[in-house]
Amino acid sequence: MLAQDQIVVIINAAAERSADPMFADVPTTAELGANVNMSVSRGFAFRASTDESIIAYWSGIFEKVTSNADFLAEAQMQGLPIYFMDYKAANEFAAAEMAFFQELLAD
């Protein structure tokens, strides 16, 4: 973890301020008049040849972790929204995101 004297955060690209005391005084893009809300989707990838039962197993593990009350409390304190998607929904989401950015970059 970074100490407060190791980094200077000047803006939080979110609608609400972070609940983390380290970043509580950092203004948001919304406060500064910009309608910008950045988020990052994270996930795990397996080789295409991986047996679906293995992928389903790990998907279930991640679902348990992301529904754990302690994990959710820590994530909330850090201002990290948690949205679990099982592996099938995540694949659909990734395909839609890829199509969106390919269209955006084609213009």
N, CA, C and O atoms as CSV, one atom per row, in Angstrom:
chain,resi,resn,atom,element,x,y,z
A,1,MET,N,N,0.841,-1.179,0.000
A,1,MET,CA,C,0.000,0.000,0.000
A,1,MET,C,C,0.890,1.248,0.000
A,1,MET,O,O,1.944,1.268,0.637
A,2,LEU,N,N,0.468,2.259,-0.700
A,2,LEU,CA,C,1.225,3.504,-0.768
A,2,LEU,C,C,0.963,4.370,0.454
A,2,LEU,O,O,-0.153,4.407,0.971
A,3,ALA,N,N,1.978,5.052,0.904
A,3,ALA,CA,C,1.820,6.041,1.960
A,3,ALA,C,C,1.408,7.358,1.314
A,3,ALA,O,O,1.672,7.597,0.136
A,4,GLN,N,N,0.762,8.202,2.100
A,4,GLN,CA,C,0.262,9.456,1.547
A,4,GLN,C,C,1.361,10.352,1.001
A,4,GLN,O,O,1.102,11.170,0.118
A,5,ASP,N,N,2.564,10.217,1.498
A,5,ASP,CA,C,3.636,11.078,1.008
A,5,ASP,C,C,4.350,10.500,-0.218
A,5,ASP,O,O,5.337,11.078,-0.674
A,6,GLN,N,N,3.874,9.375,-0.759
A,6,GLN,CA,C,4.499,8.761,-1.922
A,6,GLN,C,C,3.804,9.108,-3.232
A,6,GLN,O,O,4.354,8.868,-4.307
A,7,ILE,N,N,2.623,9.660,-3.156
A,7,ILE,CA,C,1.858,9.918,-4.374
A,7,ILE,C,C,0.937,11.121,-4.135
A,7,ILE,O,O,0.467,11.354,-3.022
A,8,VAL,N,N,0.698,11.865,-5.197
A,8,VAL,CA,C,-0.242,12.974,-5.128
A,8,VAL,C,C,-1.346,12.688,-6.133
A,8,VAL,O,O,-1.113,12.691,-7.342
A,9,VAL,N,N,-2.532,12.443,-5.634
A,9,VAL,CA,C,-3.684,12.178,-6.493
A,9,VAL,C,C,-4.418,13.495,-6.669
A,9,VAL,O,O,-4.796,14.128,-5.683
A,10,ILE,N,N,-4.624,13.914,-7.904
A,10,ILE,CA,C,-5.213,15.230,-8.147
A,10,ILE,C,C,-6.684,15.167,-8.527
A,10,ILE,O,O,-7.395,16.165,-8.408
A,11,ILE,N,N,-7.153,14.002,-8.985
A,11,ILE,CA,C,-8.553,13.905,-9.390
A,11,ILE,C,C,-8.984,12.436,-9.368
A,11,ILE,O,O,-8.189,11.532,-9.626
A,12,ASN,N,N,-10.242,12.229,-9.058
A,12,ASN,CA,C,-10.841,10.899,-9.048
A,12,ASN,C,C,-11.915,10.883,-10.141
A,12,ASN,O,O,-12.901,11.614,-10.053
A,13,ALA,N,N,-11.727,10.069,-11.147
A,13,ALA,CA,C,-12.680,10.014,-12.271
A,13,ALA,C,C,-13.895,9.198,-11.872
A,13,ALA,O,O,-14.089,8.070,-12.325
A,14,ALA,N,N,-14.710,9.797,-11.011
A,14,ALA,CA,C,-15.893,9.116,-10.483
A,14,ALA,C,C,-16.952,10.144,-10.124
A,14,ALA,O,O,-16.689,11.345,-10.066
A,15,ALA,N,N,-18.144,9.647,-9.887
A,15,ALA,CA,C,-19.246,10.531,-9.508
A,15,ALA,C,C,-19.198,10.892,-8.025
A,15,ALA,O,O,-19.678,11.954,-7.629
A,16,GLU,N,N,-18.616,10.005,-7.197
A,16,GLU,CA,C,-18.576,10.238,-5.754
A,16,GLU,C,C,-17.149,10.113,-5.244
A,16,GLU,O,O,-16.330,9.399,-5.822
A,17,ARG,N,N,-16.865,10.811,-4.164
A,17,ARG,CA,C,-15.541,10.732,-3.554
A,17,ARG,C,C,-15.295,9.345,-2.974
A,17,ARG,O,O,-16.226,8.628,-2.607
A,18,SER,N,N,-14.035,8.995,-2.903
A,18,SER,CA,C,-13.644,7.713,-2.344
A,18,SER,C,C,-13.921,7.688,-0.848
A,18,SER,O,O,-13.745,8.694,-0.161
A,19,ALA,N,N,-14.356,6.533,-0.345
A,19,ALA,CA,C,-14.561,6.361,1.087
A,19,ALA,C,C,-13.244,6.088,1.804
A,19,ALA,O,O,-13.184,6.135,3.033
A,20,ASP,N,N,-12.192,5.805,1.046
A,20,ASP,CA,C,-10.878,5.543,1.615
A,20,ASP,C,C,-10.337,6.853,2.178
A,20,ASP,O,O,-10.218,7.831,1.439
A,21,PRO,N,N,-10.005,6.897,3.474
A,21,PRO,CA,C,-9.508,8.142,4.076
A,21,PRO,C,C,-8.296,8.731,3.358
A,21,PRO,O,O,-8.091,9.945,3.381
A,22,MET,N,N,-7.497,7.883,2.724
A,22,MET,CA,C,-6.308,8.357,2.011
A,22,MET,C,C,-6.688,9.262,0.838
A,22,MET,O,O,-5.913,10.135,0.448
A,23,PHE,N,N,-7.885,9.051,0.276
A,23,PHE,CA,C,-8.303,9.809,-0.906
A,23,PHE,C,C,-9.547,10.658,-0.661
A,23,PHE,O,O,-10.142,11.170,-1.610
A,24,ALA,N,N,-9.939,10.809,0.581
A,24,ALA,CA,C,-11.183,11.505,0.908
A,24,ALA,C,C,-11.204,12.966,0.439
A,24,ALA,O,O,-12.270,13.508,0.149
A,25,ASP,N,N,-10.047,13.593,0.366
A,25,ASP,CA,C,-9.985,15.002,-0.034
A,25,ASP,C,C,-9.762,15.201,-1.524
A,25,ASP,O,O,-9.632,16.336,-1.980
A,26,VAL,N,N,-9.716,14.129,-2.281
A,26,VAL,CA,C,-9.481,14.222,-3.721
A,26,VAL,C,C,-10.802,14.525,-4.427
A,26,VAL,O,O,-11.752,13.750,-4.307
A,27,PRO,N,N,-10.879,15.640,-5.161
A,27,PRO,CA,C,-12.131,15.976,-5.848
A,27,PRO,C,C,-12.423,15.017,-6.998
A,27,PRO,O,O,-11.518,14.410,-7.571
A,28,THR,N,N,-13.690,14.899,-7.312
A,28,THR,CA,C,-14.106,14.042,-8.418
A,28,THR,C,C,-14.250,14.868,-9.691
A,28,THR,O,O,-14.350,16.094,-9.653
A,29,THR,N,N,-14.258,14.167,-10.808
A,29,THR,CA,C,-14.501,14.852,-12.078
A,29,THR,C,C,-15.877,15.511,-12.057
A,29,THR,O,O,-16.057,16.592,-12.617
A,30,ALA,N,N,-16.837,14.872,-11.422
A,30,ALA,CA,C,-18.188,15.443,-11.339
A,30,ALA,C,C,-18.160,16.770,-10.586
A,30,ALA,O,O,-18.807,17.731,-11.002
A,31,GLU,N,N,-17.419,16.829,-9.485
A,31,GLU,CA,C,-17.316,18.068,-8.710
A,31,GLU,C,C,-16.671,19.186,-9.518
A,31,GLU,O,O,-16.966,20.364,-9.311
A,32,LEU,N,N,-15.801,18.814,-10.426
A,32,LEU,CA,C,-15.097,19.807,-11.226
A,32,LEU,C,C,-15.807,20.115,-12.534
A,32,LEU,O,O,-15.273,20.822,-13.389
A,33,GLY,N,N,-17.018,19.580,-12.688
A,33,GLY,CA,C,-17.842,19.917,-13.835
A,33,GLY,C,C,-17.669,19.048,-15.060
A,33,GLY,O,O,-18.205,19.371,-16.120
A,34,ALA,N,N,-16.946,17.967,-14.945
A,34,ALA,CA,C,-16.750,17.075,-16.089
A,34,ALA,C,C,-17.585,15.811,-15.901
A,34,ALA,O,O,-17.522,15.170,-14.852
A,35,ASN,N,N,-18.348,15.465,-16.899
A,35,ASN,CA,C,-19.179,14.268,-16.837
A,35,ASN,C,C,-18.356,13.060,-17.284
A,35,ASN,O,O,-18.592,12.480,-18.344
A,36,VAL,N,N,-17.381,12.698,-16.442
A,36,VAL,CA,C,-16.464,11.595,-16.754
A,36,VAL,C,C,-16.486,10.629,-15.579
A,36,VAL,O,O,-16.257,11.021,-14.435
A,37,ASN,N,N,-16.758,9.389,-15.867
A,37,ASN,CA,C,-16.758,8.357,-14.839
A,37,ASN,C,C,-16.032,7.155,-15.422
A,37,ASN,O,O,-16.572,6.457,-16.279
A,38,MET,N,N,-14.828,6.915,-14.966
A,38,MET,CA,C,-14.006,5.835,-15.507
A,38,MET,C,C,-14.076,4.619,-14.594
A,38,MET,O,O,-13.995,4.742,-13.372
A,39,SER,N,N,-14.223,3.485,-15.179
A,39,SER,CA,C,-14.162,2.248,-14.413
A,39,SER,C,C,-13.290,1.256,-15.171
A,39,SER,O,O,-13.030,1.410,-16.364
A,40,VAL,N,N,-12.858,0.262,-14.465
A,40,VAL,CA,C,-12.000,-0.759,-15.048
A,40,VAL,C,C,-12.648,-2.111,-14.791
A,40,VAL,O,O,-13.001,-2.437,-13.658
A,41,SER,N,N,-12.797,-2.881,-15.836
A,41,SER,CA,C,-13.302,-4.237,-15.691
A,41,SER,C,C,-12.115,-5.175,-15.535
A,41,SER,O,O,-11.139,-5.104,-16.282
A,42,ARG,N,N,-12.220,-6.046,-14.557
A,42,ARG,CA,C,-11.131,-6.997,-14.316
A,42,ARG,C,C,-11.672,-8.410,-14.419
A,42,ARG,O,O,-12.856,-8.656,-14.190
A,43,GLY,N,N,-10.809,-9.313,-14.759
A,43,GLY,CA,C,-11.236,-10.695,-14.853
A,43,GLY,C,C,-10.046,-11.620,-14.975
A,43,GLY,O,O,-8.897,-11.185,-14.901
A,44,PHE,N,N,-10.321,-12.876,-15.159
A,44,PHE,CA,C,-9.298,-13.893,-15.359
A,44,PHE,C,C,-9.557,-14.569,-16.684
A,44,PHE,O,O,-10.703,-14.708,-17.110
A,45,ALA,N,N,-8.502,-14.984,-17.325
A,45,ALA,CA,C,-8.623,-15.628,-18.630
A,45,ALA,C,C,-8.026,-17.032,-18.561
A,45,ALA,O,O,-7.081,-17.291,-17.815
A,46,PHE,N,N,-8.586,-17.905,-19.337
A,46,PHE,CA,C,-8.100,-19.274,-19.472
A,46,PHE,C,C,-7.835,-19.536,-20.949
A,46,PHE,O,O,-8.393,-18.860,-21.812
A,47,ARG,N,N,-7.007,-20.490,-21.232
A,47,ARG,CA,C,-6.800,-20.886,-22.623
A,47,ARG,C,C,-8.119,-21.378,-23.199
A,47,ARG,O,O,-8.943,-21.953,-22.489
A,48,ALA,N,N,-8.306,-21.147,-24.476
A,48,ALA,CA,C,-9.548,-21.573,-25.137
A,48,ALA,C,C,-9.761,-23.074,-25.018
A,48,ALA,O,O,-10.902,-23.535,-25.062
A,49,SER,N,N,-8.708,-23.836,-24.871
A,49,SER,CA,C,-8.821,-25.293,-24.780
A,49,SER,C,C,-9.138,-25.798,-23.368
A,49,SER,O,O,-9.260,-27.005,-23.161
A,50,THR,N,N,-9.271,-24.891,-22.398
A,50,THR,CA,C,-9.544,-25.305,-21.016
A,50,THR,C,C,-10.927,-25.923,-20.916
A,50,THR,O,O,-11.896,-25.395,-21.461
A,51,ASP,N,N,-11.010,-27.042,-20.217
A,51,ASP,CA,C,-12.283,-27.726,-20.021
A,51,ASP,C,C,-13.274,-26.791,-19.331
A,51,ASP,O,O,-12.926,-26.109,-18.366
A,52,GLU,N,N,-14.504,-26.764,-19.828
A,52,GLU,CA,C,-15.511,-25.845,-19.298
A,52,GLU,C,C,-15.792,-26.086,-17.816
A,52,GLU,O,O,-16.142,-25.146,-17.103
A,53,SER,N,N,-15.648,-27.311,-17.340
A,53,SER,CA,C,-15.886,-27.582,-15.918
A,53,SER,C,C,-14.864,-26.864,-15.037
A,53,SER,O,O,-15.189,-26.445,-13.926
A,54,ILE,N,N,-13.637,-26.722,-15.525
A,54,ILE,CA,C,-12.609,-25.996,-14.775
A,54,ILE,C,C,-12.948,-24.510,-14.740
A,54,ILE,O,O,-12.837,-23.862,-13.699
A,55,ILE,N,N,-13.356,-23.986,-15.869
A,55,ILE,CA,C,-13.742,-22.569,-15.930
A,55,ILE,C,C,-14.942,-22.315,-15.022
A,55,ILE,O,O,-14.970,-21.316,-14.303
A,56,ALA,N,N,-15.922,-23.197,-15.044
A,56,ALA,CA,C,-17.109,-23.060,-14.191
A,56,ALA,C,C,-16.728,-23.127,-12.709
A,56,ALA,O,O,-17.271,-22.389,-11.887
A,57,TYR,N,N,-15.795,-24.012,-12.380
A,57,TYR,CA,C,-15.330,-24.125,-10.998
A,57,TYR,C,C,-14.761,-22.796,-10.511
A,57,TYR,O,O,-15.151,-22.293,-9.457
A,58,TRP,N,N,-13.832,-22.231,-11.290
A,58,TRP,CA,C,-13.212,-20.971,-10.881
A,58,TRP,C,C,-14.209,-19.815,-10.899
A,58,TRP,O,O,-14.118,-18.908,-10.072
A,59,SER,N,N,-15.131,-19.840,-11.806
A,59,SER,CA,C,-16.183,-18.827,-11.824
A,59,SER,C,C,-16.960,-18.861,-10.505
A,59,SER,O,O,-17.285,-17.819,-9.937
A,60,GLY,N,N,-17.251,-20.076,-10.028
A,60,GLY,CA,C,-17.942,-20.223,-8.747
A,60,GLY,C,C,-17.129,-19.711,-7.575
A,60,GLY,O,O,-17.670,-19.098,-6.655
A,61,ILE,N,N,-15.825,-19.962,-7.610
A,61,ILE,CA,C,-14.943,-19.455,-6.544
A,61,ILE,C,C,-14.968,-17.929,-6.523
A,61,ILE,O,O,-15.092,-17.324,-5.458
A,62,PHE,N,N,-14.850,-17.306,-7.695
A,62,PHE,CA,C,-14.863,-15.840,-7.754
A,62,PHE,C,C,-16.209,-15.280,-7.310
A,62,PHE,O,O,-16.267,-14.210,-6.704
A,63,GLU,N,N,-17.273,-15.986,-7.605
A,63,GLU,CA,C,-18.596,-15.541,-7.140
A,63,GLU,C,C,-18.650,-15.549,-5.616
A,63,GLU,O,O,-19.183,-14.619,-5.012
A,64,LYS,N,N,-18.101,-16.591,-4.990
A,64,LYS,CA,C,-18.076,-16.656,-3.523
A,64,LYS,C,C,-17.245,-15.524,-2.938
A,64,LYS,O,O,-17.655,-14.884,-1.970
A,65,VAL,N,N,-16.082,-15.279,-3.523
A,65,VAL,CA,C,-15.206,-14.210,-3.023
A,65,VAL,C,C,-15.889,-12.859,-3.149
A,65,VAL,O,O,-15.871,-12.059,-2.213
A,66,THR,N,N,-16.487,-12.606,-4.300
A,66,THR,CA,C,-17.086,-11.287,-4.538
A,66,THR,C,C,-18.418,-11.092,-3.827
A,66,THR,O,O,-19.015,-10.020,-3.921
A,67,SER,N,N,-18.890,-12.103,-3.124
A,67,SER,CA,C,-20.096,-11.935,-2.304
A,67,SER,C,C,-19.758,-12.004,-0.811
A,67,SER,O,O,-20.655,-11.948,0.031
A,68,ASN,N,N,-18.468,-12.127,-0.482
A,68,ASN,CA,C,-18.018,-12.174,0.902
A,68,ASN,C,C,-18.141,-10.789,1.534
A,68,ASN,O,O,-17.657,-9.805,0.973
A,69,ALA,N,N,-18.784,-10.708,2.693
A,69,ALA,CA,C,-19.049,-9.419,3.341
A,69,ALA,C,C,-17.766,-8.646,3.653
A,69,ALA,O,O,-17.723,-7.431,3.464
A,70,ASP,N,N,-16.723,-9.328,4.126
A,70,ASP,CA,C,-15.463,-8.642,4.442
A,70,ASP,C,C,-14.811,-8.086,3.174
A,70,ASP,O,O,-14.315,-6.960,3.161
A,71,PHE,N,N,-14.821,-8.882,2.124
A,71,PHE,CA,C,-14.260,-8.440,0.852
A,71,PHE,C,C,-15.021,-7.220,0.331
A,71,PHE,O,O,-14.411,-6.246,-0.111
A,72,LEU,N,N,-16.346,-7.275,0.383
A,72,LEU,CA,C,-17.165,-6.167,-0.107
A,72,LEU,C,C,-16.954,-4.902,0.719
A,72,LEU,O,O,-16.943,-3.800,0.171
A,73,ALA,N,N,-16.788,-5.051,2.027
A,73,ALA,CA,C,-16.552,-3.887,2.891
A,73,ALA,C,C,-15.225,-3.222,2.550
A,73,ALA,O,O,-15.141,-1.995,2.481
A,74,GLU,N,N,-14.186,-4.031,2.335
A,74,GLU,CA,C,-12.872,-3.486,1.967
A,74,GLU,C,C,-12.929,-2.803,0.605
A,74,GLU,O,O,-12.370,-1.723,0.420
A,75,ALA,N,N,-13.603,-3.436,-0.337
A,75,ALA,CA,C,-13.731,-2.849,-1.670
A,75,ALA,C,C,-14.487,-1.520,-1.608
A,75,ALA,O,O,-14.110,-0.554,-2.272
A,76,GLN,N,N,-15.551,-1.478,-0.811
A,76,GLN,CA,C,-16.330,-0.239,-0.689
A,76,GLN,C,C,-15.487,0.867,-0.074
A,76,GLN,O,O,-15.556,2.017,-0.508
A,77,MET,N,N,-14.691,0.527,0.936
A,77,MET,CA,C,-13.842,1.535,1.559
A,77,MET,C,C,-12.869,2.124,0.547
A,77,MET,O,O,-12.525,3.303,0.623
A,78,GLN,N,N,-12.430,1.312,-0.391
A,78,GLN,CA,C,-11.490,1.777,-1.407
A,78,GLN,C,C,-12.190,2.383,-2.620
A,78,GLN,O,O,-11.534,2.805,-3.572
A,79,GLY,N,N,-13.518,2.427,-2.586
A,79,GLY,CA,C,-14.257,2.997,-3.704
A,79,GLY,C,C,-14.278,2.099,-4.923
A,79,GLY,O,O,-14.398,2.585,-6.047
A,80,LEU,N,N,-14.161,0.788,-4.718
A,80,LEU,CA,C,-14.144,-0.157,-5.828
A,80,LEU,C,C,-15.487,-0.866,-5.930
A,80,LEU,O,O,-15.791,-1.734,-5.112
A,81,PRO,N,N,-16.279,-0.515,-6.904
A,81,PRO,CA,C,-17.548,-1.233,-7.068
A,81,PRO,C,C,-17.278,-2.660,-7.534
A,81,PRO,O,O,-16.403,-2.894,-8.367
A,82,ILE,N,N,-18.025,-3.597,-6.997
A,82,ILE,CA,C,-17.857,-5.001,-7.352
A,82,ILE,C,C,-19.106,-5.462,-8.092
A,82,ILE,O,O,-20.212,-5.415,-7.555
A,83,TYR,N,N,-18.917,-5.903,-9.317
A,83,TYR,CA,C,-20.000,-6.442,-10.137
A,83,TYR,C,C,-19.553,-7.805,-10.637
A,83,TYR,O,O,-18.740,-7.897,-11.557
A,84,PHE,N,N,-20.073,-8.846,-10.043
A,84,PHE,CA,C,-19.689,-10.182,-10.474
A,84,PHE,C,C,-20.462,-10.576,-11.725
A,84,PHE,O,O,-21.667,-10.344,-11.826
A,85,MET,N,N,-19.748,-11.178,-12.676
A,85,MET,CA,C,-20.364,-11.792,-13.851
A,85,MET,C,C,-19.810,-13.204,-13.943
A,85,MET,O,O,-18.601,-13.406,-13.831
A,86,ASP,N,N,-20.681,-14.178,-14.147
A,86,ASP,CA,C,-20.142,-15.515,-14.359
A,86,ASP,C,C,-19.420,-15.527,-15.707
A,86,ASP,O,O,-19.495,-14.561,-16.466
A,87,TYR,N,N,-18.734,-16.606,-15.992
A,87,TYR,CA,C,-17.874,-16.636,-17.174
A,87,TYR,C,C,-18.644,-16.469,-18.475
A,87,TYR,O,O,-18.109,-15.914,-19.434
A,88,LYS,N,N,-19.877,-16.930,-18.531
A,88,LYS,CA,C,-20.645,-16.770,-19.771
A,88,LYS,C,C,-21.035,-15.305,-19.974
A,88,LYS,O,O,-20.904,-14.766,-21.073
A,89,ALA,N,N,-21.509,-14.672,-18.912
A,89,ALA,CA,C,-21.868,-13.250,-18.998
A,89,ALA,C,C,-20.629,-12.399,-19.274
A,89,ALA,O,O,-20.697,-11.422,-20.019
A,90,ALA,N,N,-19.509,-12.767,-18.677
A,90,ALA,CA,C,-18.270,-12.014,-18.895
A,90,ALA,C,C,-17.810,-12.111,-20.345
A,90,ALA,O,O,-17.326,-11.130,-20.910
A,91,ASN,N,N,-17.958,-13.286,-20.949
A,91,ASN,CA,C,-17.595,-13.426,-22.362
A,91,ASN,C,C,-18.475,-12.559,-23.247
A,91,ASN,O,O,-17.984,-11.939,-24.190
A,92,GLU,N,N,-19.773,-12.508,-22.955
A,92,GLU,CA,C,-20.686,-11.660,-23.722
A,92,GLU,C,C,-20.325,-10.190,-23.543
A,92,GLU,O,O,-20.319,-9.424,-24.507
A,93,PHE,N,N,-20.025,-9.800,-22.307
A,93,PHE,CA,C,-19.642,-8.425,-22.010
A,93,PHE,C,C,-18.373,-8.044,-22.771
A,93,PHE,O,O,-18.307,-6.980,-23.387
A,94,ALA,N,N,-17.360,-8.924,-22.725
A,94,ALA,CA,C,-16.096,-8.647,-23.406
A,94,ALA,C,C,-16.295,-8.516,-24.911
A,94,ALA,O,O,-15.691,-7.650,-25.544
A,95,ALA,N,N,-17.131,-9.363,-25.483
A,95,ALA,CA,C,-17.395,-9.292,-26.924
A,95,ALA,C,C,-18.087,-7.976,-27.282
A,95,ALA,O,O,-17.765,-7.361,-28.299
A,96,ALA,N,N,-19.024,-7.550,-26.461
A,96,ALA,CA,C,-19.731,-6.290,-26.709
A,96,ALA,C,C,-18.774,-5.099,-26.575
A,96,ALA,O,O,-18.826,-4.167,-27.377
A,97,GLU,N,N,-17.909,-5.130,-25.570
A,97,GLU,CA,C,-16.927,-4.055,-25.399
A,97,GLU,C,C,-15.972,-3.993,-26.590
A,97,GLU,O,O,-15.661,-2.912,-27.089
A,98,MET,N,N,-15.516,-5.145,-27.035
A,98,MET,CA,C,-14.600,-5.198,-28.178
A,98,MET,C,C,-15.278,-4.623,-29.418
A,98,MET,O,O,-14.668,-3.846,-30.153
A,99,ALA,N,N,-16.520,-4.995,-29.654
A,99,ALA,CA,C,-17.255,-4.481,-30.816
A,99,ALA,C,C,-17.432,-2.967,-30.725
A,99,ALA,O,O,-17.288,-2.260,-31.722
A,100,PHE,N,N,-17.745,-2.472,-29.526
A,100,PHE,CA,C,-17.923,-1.036,-29.328
A,100,PHE,C,C,-16.650,-0.273,-29.672
A,100,PHE,O,O,-16.692,0.715,-30.405
A,101,PHE,N,N,-15.516,-0.733,-29.142
A,101,PHE,CA,C,-14.262,-0.018,-29.381
A,101,PHE,C,C,-13.771,-0.177,-30.819
A,101,PHE,O,O,-13.152,0.736,-31.363
A,102,GLN,N,N,-14.038,-1.312,-31.431
A,102,GLN,CA,C,-13.672,-1.451,-32.837
A,102,GLN,C,C,-14.462,-0.482,-33.703
A,102,GLN,O,O,-13.918,0.112,-34.634
A,103,GLU,N,N,-15.735,-0.326,-33.399
A,103,GLU,CA,C,-16.558,0.631,-34.155
A,103,GLU,C,C,-16.095,2.061,-33.883
A,103,GLU,O,O,-16.007,2.876,-34.801
A,104,LEU,N,N,-15.802,2.358,-32.635
A,104,LEU,CA,C,-15.350,3.698,-32.267
A,104,LEU,C,C,-14.047,4.059,-32.969
A,104,LEU,O,O,-13.886,5.182,-33.447
A,105,LEU,N,N,-13.127,3.114,-33.030
A,105,LEU,CA,C,-11.839,3.372,-33.657
A,105,LEU,C,C,-11.894,3.331,-35.179
A,105,LEU,O,O,-10.982,3.821,-35.844
A,106,ALA,N,N,-12.933,2.762,-35.726
A,106,ALA,CA,C,-13.064,2.688,-37.189
A,106,ALA,C,C,-13.423,4.036,-37.795
A,106,ALA,O,O,-13.163,4.287,-38.972
A,107,ASP,N,N,-14.019,4.899,-36.988
A,107,ASP,CA,C,-14.448,6.217,-37.502
A,107,ASP,C,C,-13.332,7.165,-37.694
A,107,ASP,O,O,-13.553,8.300,-38.117
